[in-house]
Amino acid sequence: MTLADLLAGGAPPIVAILRGLTPPEALGVGRALIAAGIRLIEVPFNSPQPTESIARLQAEFGREALIGGGTVLTAQAAEALDATGARLMVTPNADAAVIARGAALGLEMLPGFLTPSEAFVALGAGARALKLFPAATLGVAHLKAVREVLPAGTPVWAVGGTNAETIGDWLAAGAAGIGVGGALYRPGDAAELVGQRARGLVEAWRAVG
């Protein structure tokens, strides 16, 4: 399953970022997200036992959702992600070696960038989509300006400070989607609460779609 396949099938363009998720929580939170309609799930590598949580999510939901890891900072982390069977690799930065390794492994990638120079480094290393991070720092005007110089059709996702209240602004500015972390999940949050927030995000997306 690819990112393009999910979006073409009508999945909301929302990545759930579950920083701090633990393996015992993984399936309950994942189930709540999928029940709400979210089909893109990322467990950052600076969470406790991230590959275990990712592997559990992949085994349970990998046929209906795109599961992956974030804050991937090294080629070794990319390889550990690949070993789980999950296919989405997200980074906070534009490290050419890490991106090239992810591309060689056939992973779907959203490498982070803030400046045009970083964006072109990521594209040159094999990325086909990008993550503007931290998006809220410079806002939608920055996204619009950067998109003018990127290759036509390059999907740019906005991550960092994004939420249900701002999804319409980002999509109107040309974002392919958003990633939501703390506004959706914080360590220890009950699955029911995460599901409630996820439903709010999906409803906000439908309202602007």
Buried (B, 14 or more C-beta within 10 A) or exposed (E): BEBEEBBEEEBBBBBBBBBBBBBEBBBBBBBBBBEBBBBBBBBBBEBBBBBBBBBBBBBBBBEEBBBBBBBBBBBEBBBBBBEBEBBBBBBBBBBBEBBBBBBEBEBBBBBBBBEBEBBBBBBEBBBBBBBBBBBBEBBBEBBEEBBEEBEEEBBBBBBBBBBBEBBBBBBEBBBBBBBBBBBBBEEEBEBEBBBEBBBBBBEBBEEEE
